[in-house]
Amino acid sequence: MEPAARPSLQPAAAGGVLLGILLAAIAIGVLIGWAVGSAGLGALVGAIVGIPLAVYSVYRRYRGAF
């Protein structure tokens, strides 16, 4: 039996995951902020939560490549 091949890191795909998760978190923050009266503050909170979430998502997706 041969060992399983390590997944390769694809920078464009990693950037897409990073950007997609970040924009989704900001969008959710805007929606929640809009519901409570401040869409701008919601976007800020979404970005603050989204940055570490996006980095963690890329790490989890490509952890075998590191």
ROKOL-516396 format. One record per atom (N, C-alpha, C, O): residue in three letters; atom name; x, y, z. Coordinates in nm, 2 decimals. Atoms other than C-alpha are relative to their C-alpha. Last residue first. Example, Ala and Ser with C-alpha at 12.3 -4.5 7.8 and 13.67 -1.06 7.14 Angstrom:
BEGIN
node r->SER&a->N&x->-0.09&y->-0.11&z->0.00
node r->SER&a->CA&x->1.37&y->-0.11&z->0.71
node r->SER&a->C&x->-0.08&y->0.11&z->0.08
node r->SER&a->O&x->-0.03&y->0.22&z->0.09
node r->ALA&a->N&x->0.09&y->-0.12&z->0.00
node r->ALA&a->CA&x->1.23&y->-0.45&z->0.78
node r->ALA&a->C&x->0.09&y->0.12&z->0.00
node r->ALA&a->O&x->0.19&y->0.12&z->0.07
! end
This chain:
BEGIN
node r->PHE&a->N&x->-0.10&y->-0.07&z->-0.08
node r->PHE&a->CA&x->0.12&y->2.27&z->0.56
node r->PHE&a->C&x->0.11&y->-0.08&z->0.06
node r->PHE&a->O&x->0.20&y->-0.03&z->0.12
node r->ALA&a->N&x->-0.10&y->-0.06&z->0.09
node r->ALA&a->CA&x->-0.06&y->2.09&z->0.28
node r->ALA&a->C&x->0.11&y->0.08&z->0.07
node r->ALA&a->O&x->0.21&y->0.11&z->0.02
node r->GLY&a->N&x->-0.09&y->0.11&z->0.05
node r->GLY&a->CA&x->-0.26&y->1.86&z->0.51
node r->GLY&a->C&x->0.11&y->0.06&z->-0.08
node r->GLY&a->O&x->0.21&y->-0.01&z->-0.10
node r->ARG&a->N&x->-0.10&y->0.04&z->-0.10
node r->ARG&a->CA&x->-0.41&y->2.16&z->0.69
node r->ARG&a->C&x->0.09&y->-0.11&z->-0.04
node r->ARG&a->O&x->0.20&y->-0.11&z->0.02
node r->TYR&a->N&x->-0.13&y->0.03&z->0.05
node r->TYR&a->CA&x->-0.56&y->2.30&z->0.37
node r->TYR&a->C&x->0.10&y->-0.05&z->0.10
node r->TYR&a->O&x->0.22&y->-0.04&z->0.08
node r->ARG&a->N&x->0.01&y->0.05&z->0.13
node r->ARG&a->CA&x->-0.93&y->2.31&z->0.45
node r->ARG&a->C&x->0.13&y->-0.05&z->-0.05
node r->ARG&a->O&x->0.14&y->-0.15&z->-0.12
node r->ARG&a->N&x->0.07&y->0.13&z->0.00
node r->ARG&a->CA&x->-0.89&y->2.35&z->0.82
node r->ARG&a->C&x->0.00&y->-0.07&z->-0.13
node r->ARG&a->O&x->0.01&y->-0.19&z->-0.15
node r->TYR&a->N&x->-0.09&y->0.09&z->-0.07
node r->TYR&a->CA&x->-0.63&y->2.63&z->0.78
node r->TYR&a->C&x->-0.06&y->-0.14&z->0.00
node r->TYR&a->O&x->0.01&y->-0.24&z->-0.03
node r->VAL&a->N&x->-0.11&y->0.04&z->0.10
node r->VAL&a->CA&x->-0.85&y->2.80&z->0.52
node r->VAL&a->C&x->0.10&y->-0.10&z->0.06
node r->VAL&a->O&x->0.14&y->-0.19&z->0.00
node r->SER&a->N&x->0.06&y->0.08&z->0.10
node r->SER&a->CA&x->-1.15&y->2.79&z->0.76
node r->SER&a->C&x->0.11&y->-0.05&z->-0.11
node r->SER&a->O&x->0.11&y->-0.16&z->-0.15
node r->TYR&a->N&x->0.02&y->0.14&z->-0.05
node r->TYR&a->CA&x->-0.94&y->2.91&z->1.05
node r->TYR&a->C&x->-0.06&y->-0.09&z->-0.11
node r->TYR&a->O&x->-0.02&y->-0.21&z->-0.11
node r->VAL&a->N&x->-0.13&y->0.05&z->-0.02
node r->VAL&a->CA&x->-0.83&y->3.22&z->0.85
node r->VAL&a->C&x->-0.01&y->-0.15&z->0.05
node r->VAL&a->O&x->0.06&y->-0.24&z->0.00
node r->ALA&a->N&x->-0.05&y->0.02&z->0.13
node r->ALA&a->CA&x->-1.19&y->3.29&z->0.75
node r->ALA&a->C&x->0.14&y->-0.07&z->0.00
node r->ALA&a->O&x->0.17&y->-0.16&z->-0.07
node r->LEU&a->N&x->0.07&y->0.11&z->0.06
node r->LEU&a->CA&x->-1.31&y->3.26&z->1.10
node r->LEU&a->C&x->0.04&y->-0.04&z->-0.13
node r->LEU&a->O&x->0.05&y->-0.16&z->-0.16
node r->PRO&a->N&x->-0.05&y->0.13&z->-0.06
node r->PRO&a->CA&x->-1.03&y->3.48&z->1.23
node r->PRO&a->C&x->-0.08&y->-0.12&z->-0.05
node r->PRO&a->O&x->-0.02&y->-0.23&z->-0.07
node r->ILE&a->N&x->-0.14&y->0.02&z->0.03
node r->ILE&a->CA&x->-1.13&y->3.75&z->0.98
node r->ILE&a->C&x->0.06&y->-0.13&z->0.06
node r->ILE&a->O&x->0.12&y->-0.21&z->-0.01
node r->GLY&a->N&x->-0.02&y->0.07&z->0.12
node r->GLY&a->CA&x->-1.51&y->3.70&z->1.00
node r->GLY&a->C&x->0.15&y->-0.02&z->-0.03
node r->GLY&a->O&x->0.18&y->-0.12&z->-0.09
node r->VAL&a->N&x->0.02&y->0.14&z->-0.02
node r->VAL&a->CA&x->-1.56&y->3.79&z->1.36
node r->VAL&a->C&x->0.05&y->-0.08&z->-0.12
node r->VAL&a->O&x->0.10&y->-0.19&z->-0.11
node r->ILE&a->N&x->-0.09&y->0.03&z->-0.12
node r->ILE&a->CA&x->-1.40&y->4.14&z->1.33
node r->ILE&a->C&x->-0.02&y->-0.15&z->0.02
node r->ILE&a->O&x->0.08&y->-0.22&z->0.05
node r->ALA&a->N&x->-0.14&y->0.01&z->0.05
node r->ALA&a->CA&x->-1.56&y->4.17&z->0.98
node r->ALA&a->C&x->0.10&y->-0.04&z->0.11
node r->ALA&a->O&x->0.19&y->-0.12&z->0.09
node r->GLY&a->N&x->-0.01&y->0.11&z->0.09
node r->GLY&a->CA&x->-1.91&y->4.08&z->1.11
node r->GLY&a->C&x->0.15&y->-0.01&z->-0.05
node r->GLY&a->O&x->0.20&y->-0.13&z->-0.07
node r->VAL&a->N&x->0.00&y->0.12&z->-0.08
node r->VAL&a->CA&x->-1.87&y->4.32&z->1.40
node r->VAL&a->C&x->0.02&y->-0.12&z->-0.09
node r->VAL&a->O&x->0.09&y->-0.22&z->-0.05
node r->LEU&a->N&x->-0.13&y->0.00&z->-0.08
node r->LEU&a->CA&x->-1.78&y->4.60&z->1.16
node r->LEU&a->C&x->0.01&y->-0.12&z->0.08
node r->LEU&a->O&x->0.12&y->-0.19&z->0.08
node r->ALA&a->N&x->-0.10&y->0.03&z->0.10
node r->ALA&a->CA&x->-2.07&y->4.51&z->0.92
node r->ALA&a->C&x->0.14&y->-0.01&z->0.07
node r->ALA&a->O&x->0.22&y->-0.09&z->0.04
node r->GLY&a->N&x->0.01&y->0.14&z->0.03
node r->GLY&a->CA&x->-2.31&y->4.51&z->1.22
node r->GLY&a->C&x->0.11&y->-0.05&z->-0.10
node r->GLY&a->O&x->0.16&y->-0.16&z->-0.08
node r->LEU&a->N&x->-0.06&y->0.07&z->-0.11
node r->LEU&a->CA&x->-2.19&y->4.85&z->1.32
node r->LEU&a->C&x->0.00&y->-0.15&z->-0.01
node r->LEU&a->O&x->0.09&y->-0.22&z->0.02
node r->GLY&a->N&x->-0.14&y->-0.03&z->0.01
node r->GLY&a->CA&x->-2.26&y->4.98&z->0.97
node r->GLY&a->C&x->0.07&y->-0.07&z->0.12
node r->GLY&a->O&x->0.18&y->-0.13&z->0.10
node r->ALA&a->N&x->-0.07&y->0.09&z->0.09
node r->ALA&a->CA&x->-2.60&y->4.81&z->0.97
node r->ALA&a->C&x->0.15&y->0.02&z->-0.01
node r->ALA&a->O&x->0.22&y->-0.08&z->-0.03
node r->SER&a->N&x->-0.12&y->-0.05&z->0.05
node r->SER&a->CA&x->-2.72&y->4.98&z->1.28
node r->SER&a->C&x->0.08&y->-0.09&z->-0.09
node r->SER&a->O&x->0.15&y->-0.18&z->-0.04
node r->GLY&a->N&x->0.00&y->-0.14&z->0.02
node r->GLY&a->CA&x->-3.08&y->4.94&z->1.39
node r->GLY&a->C&x->0.13&y->0.06&z->-0.04
node r->GLY&a->O&x->0.14&y->0.19&z->-0.06
node r->VAL&a->N&x->0.00&y->-0.07&z->-0.13
node r->VAL&a->CA&x->-3.13&y->4.60&z->1.55
node r->VAL&a->C&x->0.03&y->0.15&z->-0.02
node r->VAL&a->O&x->0.02&y->0.22&z->0.08
node r->ALA&a->N&x->0.12&y->0.04&z->-0.08
node r->ALA&a->CA&x->-3.24&y->4.43&z->1.23
node r->ALA&a->C&x->0.00&y->0.07&z->0.13
node r->ALA&a->O&x->-0.11&y->0.10&z->0.18
node r->TRP&a->N&x->0.11&y->-0.07&z->0.06
node r->TRP&a->CA&x->-2.98&y->4.62&z->1.02
node r->TRP&a->C&x->-0.13&y->-0.03&z->0.08
node r->TRP&a->O&x->-0.21&y->0.06&z->0.10
node r->GLY&a->N&x->0.00&y->-0.14&z->-0.03
node r->GLY&a->CA&x->-2.71&y->4.50&z->1.25
node r->GLY&a->C&x->-0.11&y->0.08&z->-0.05
node r->GLY&a->O&x->-0.17&y->0.17&z->0.02
node r->ILE&a->N&x->0.03&y->-0.01&z->-0.14
node r->ILE&a->CA&x->-2.82&y->4.14&z->1.21
node r->ILE&a->C&x->0.01&y->0.15&z->0.05
node r->ILE&a->O&x->-0.08&y->0.19&z->0.13
node r->LEU&a->N&x->0.14&y->0.04&z->-0.02
node r->LEU&a->CA&x->-2.83&y->4.17&z->0.84
node r->LEU&a->C&x->-0.04&y->0.01&z->0.14
node r->LEU&a->O&x->-0.15&y->0.06&z->0.18
node r->VAL&a->N&x->0.08&y->-0.11&z->0.05
node r->VAL&a->CA&x->-2.50&y->4.36&z->0.82
node r->VAL&a->C&x->-0.15&y->-0.03&z->0.03
node r->VAL&a->O&x->-0.22&y->0.06&z->0.07
node r->GLY&a->N&x->-0.01&y->-0.11&z->-0.09
node r->GLY&a->CA&x->-2.33&y->4.10&z->1.04
node r->GLY&a->C&x->-0.09&y->0.12&z->-0.04
node r->GLY&a->O&x->-0.15&y->0.19&z->0.05
node r->ILE&a->N&x->0.08&y->0.04&z->-0.11
node r->ILE&a->CA&x->-2.46&y->3.82&z->0.82
node r->ILE&a->C&x->0.00&y->0.11&z->0.11
node r->ILE&a->O&x->-0.10&y->0.14&z->0.17
node r->ALA&a->N&x->0.14&y->-0.01&z->0.04
node r->ALA&a->CA&x->-2.32&y->4.01&z->0.52
node r->ALA&a->C&x->-0.09&y->-0.04&z->0.11
node r->ALA&a->O&x->-0.20&y->0.02&z->0.13
node r->ILE&a->N&x->0.04&y->-0.14&z->0.00
node r->ILE&a->CA&x->-1.99&y->4.06&z->0.70
node r->ILE&a->C&x->-0.14&y->0.02&z->-0.04
node r->ILE&a->O&x->-0.21&y->0.10&z->0.02
node r->ALA&a->N&x->0.01&y->-0.04&z->-0.14
node r->ALA&a->CA&x->-1.96&y->3.69&z->0.79
node r->ALA&a->C&x->-0.04&y->0.15&z->0.00
node r->ALA&a->O&x->-0.12&y->0.19&z->0.09
node r->ALA&a->N&x->0.12&y->0.06&z->-0.06
node r->ALA&a->CA&x->-2.04&y->3.59&z->0.43
node r->ALA&a->C&x->-0.02&y->0.05&z->0.14
node r->ALA&a->O&x->-0.13&y->0.08&z->0.18
node r->LEU&a->N&x->0.11&y->-0.08&z->0.05
node r->LEU&a->CA&x->-1.78&y->3.84&z->0.29
node r->LEU&a->C&x->-0.14&y->-0.06&z->0.06
node r->LEU&a->O&x->-0.23&y->0.02&z->0.08
node r->LEU&a->N&x->0.00&y->-0.14&z->-0.05
node r->LEU&a->CA&x->-1.52&y->3.69&z->0.52
node r->LEU&a->C&x->-0.12&y->0.08&z->-0.05
node r->LEU&a->O&x->-0.18&y->0.15&z->0.03
node r->ILE&a->N&x->0.04&y->0.01&z->-0.14
node r->ILE&a->CA&x->-1.61&y->3.33&z->0.44
node r->ILE&a->C&x->-0.01&y->0.14&z->0.06
node r->ILE&a->O&x->-0.10&y->0.17&z->0.13
node r->GLY&a->N&x->0.14&y->0.04&z->-0.01
node r->GLY&a->CA&x->-1.60&y->3.40&z->0.06
node r->GLY&a->C&x->-0.05&y->-0.01&z->0.15
node r->GLY&a->O&x->-0.16&y->0.04&z->0.18
node r->LEU&a->N&x->0.09&y->-0.12&z->0.03
node r->LEU&a->CA&x->-1.28&y->3.60&z->0.08
node r->LEU&a->C&x->-0.14&y->-0.04&z->0.01
node r->LEU&a->O&x->-0.22&y->0.04&z->0.06
node r->LEU&a->N&x->-0.02&y->-0.11&z->-0.09
node r->LEU&a->CA&x->-1.09&y->3.33&z->0.26
node r->LEU&a->C&x->-0.09&y->0.11&z->-0.02
node r->LEU&a->O&x->-0.16&y->0.16&z->0.07
node r->VAL&a->N&x->0.06&y->0.05&z->-0.13
node r->VAL&a->CA&x->-1.23&y->3.04&z->0.06
node r->VAL&a->C&x->0.01&y->0.12&z->0.10
node r->VAL&a->O&x->-0.09&y->0.15&z->0.17
node r->GLY&a->N&x->0.14&y->0.00&z->0.02
node r->GLY&a->CA&x->-1.15&y->3.23&z->-0.26
node r->GLY&a->C&x->-0.07&y->-0.04&z->0.12
node r->GLY&a->O&x->-0.18&y->0.02&z->0.16
node r->GLY&a->N&x->0.05&y->-0.14&z->0.00
node r->GLY&a->CA&x->-0.80&y->3.30&z->-0.14
node r->GLY&a->C&x->-0.15&y->0.01&z->-0.02
node r->GLY&a->O&x->-0.21&y->0.10&z->0.04
node r->ALA&a->N&x->-0.01&y->-0.05&z->-0.14
node r->ALA&a->CA&x->-0.74&y->2.94&z->-0.06
node r->ALA&a->C&x->-0.05&y->0.14&z->0.01
node r->ALA&a->O&x->-0.12&y->0.18&z->0.11
node r->ALA&a->N&x->0.11&y->0.06&z->-0.07
node r->ALA&a->CA&x->-0.87&y->2.84&z->-0.41
node r->ALA&a->C&x->0.00&y->0.05&z->0.15
node r->ALA&a->O&x->-0.11&y->0.07&z->0.21
node r->ALA&a->N&x->0.13&y->-0.07&z->0.05
node r->ALA&a->CA&x->-0.64&y->3.09&z->-0.57
node r->ALA&a->C&x->-0.12&y->-0.06&z->0.07
node r->ALA&a->O&x->-0.21&y->0.02&z->0.11
node r->PRO&a->N&x->0.01&y->-0.13&z->-0.05
node r->PRO&a->CA&x->-0.34&y->2.97&z->-0.36
node r->PRO&a->C&x->-0.13&y->0.07&z->-0.04
node r->PRO&a->O&x->-0.19&y->0.14&z->0.04
node r->GLN&a->N&x->0.04&y->-0.07&z->0.12
node r->GLN&a->CA&x->-0.39&y->2.60&z->-0.43
node r->GLN&a->C&x->-0.03&y->0.14&z->0.05
node r->GLN&a->O&x->-0.13&y->0.17&z->0.10
node r->LEU&a->N&x->0.06&y->-0.13&z->-0.03
node r->LEU&a->CA&x->-0.21&y->2.41&z->-0.15
node r->LEU&a->C&x->-0.02&y->0.08&z->-0.13
node r->LEU&a->O&x->0.07&y->0.10&z->-0.21
node r->SER&a->N&x->-0.08&y->-0.11&z->0.03
node r->SER&a->CA&x->-0.15&y->2.05&z->-0.26
node r->SER&a->C&x->-0.08&y->0.13&z->0.04
node r->SER&a->O&x->-0.20&y->0.14&z->0.03
node r->PRO&a->N&x->0.07&y->-0.10&z->0.08
node r->PRO&a->CA&x->-0.32&y->1.77&z->-0.08
node r->PRO&a->C&x->0.09&y->0.12&z->-0.03
node r->PRO&a->O&x->0.16&y->0.16&z->0.07
node r->ARG&a->N&x->0.04&y->-0.12&z->-0.08
node r->ARG&a->CA&x->-0.07&y->1.51&z->0.05
node r->ARG&a->C&x->-0.07&y->0.10&z->-0.10
node r->ARG&a->O&x->-0.04&y->0.11&z->-0.21
node r->ALA&a->N&x->-0.07&y->-0.12&z->0.05
node r->ALA&a->CA&x->-0.08&y->1.18&z->-0.14
node r->ALA&a->C&x->-0.05&y->0.12&z->0.08
node r->ALA&a->O&x->-0.17&y->0.14&z->0.12
node r->ALA&a->N&x->0.08&y->-0.09&z->0.07
node r->ALA&a->CA&x->-0.20&y->0.88&z->0.06
node r->ALA&a->C&x->0.08&y->0.13&z->-0.04
node r->ALA&a->O&x->0.16&y->0.18&z->0.04
node r->PRO&a->N&x->0.06&y->-0.10&z->-0.08
node r->PRO&a->CA&x->0.07&y->0.64&z->0.15
node r->PRO&a->C&x->-0.09&y->0.09&z->-0.09
node r->PRO&a->O&x->-0.06&y->0.12&z->-0.20
node r->GLU&a->N&x->-0.07&y->-0.13&z->0.01
node r->GLU&a->CA&x->0.12&y->0.35&z->-0.09
node r->GLU&a->C&x->-0.07&y->0.10&z->0.09
node r->GLU&a->O&x->-0.19&y->0.10&z->0.11
node r->MET&a->N&x->0.08&y->-0.12&z->0.00
node r->MET&a->CA&x->0.00&y->0.00&z->0.00
node r->MET&a->C&x->0.09&y->0.12&z->0.00
node r->MET&a->O&x->0.19&y->0.13&z->0.07
! end
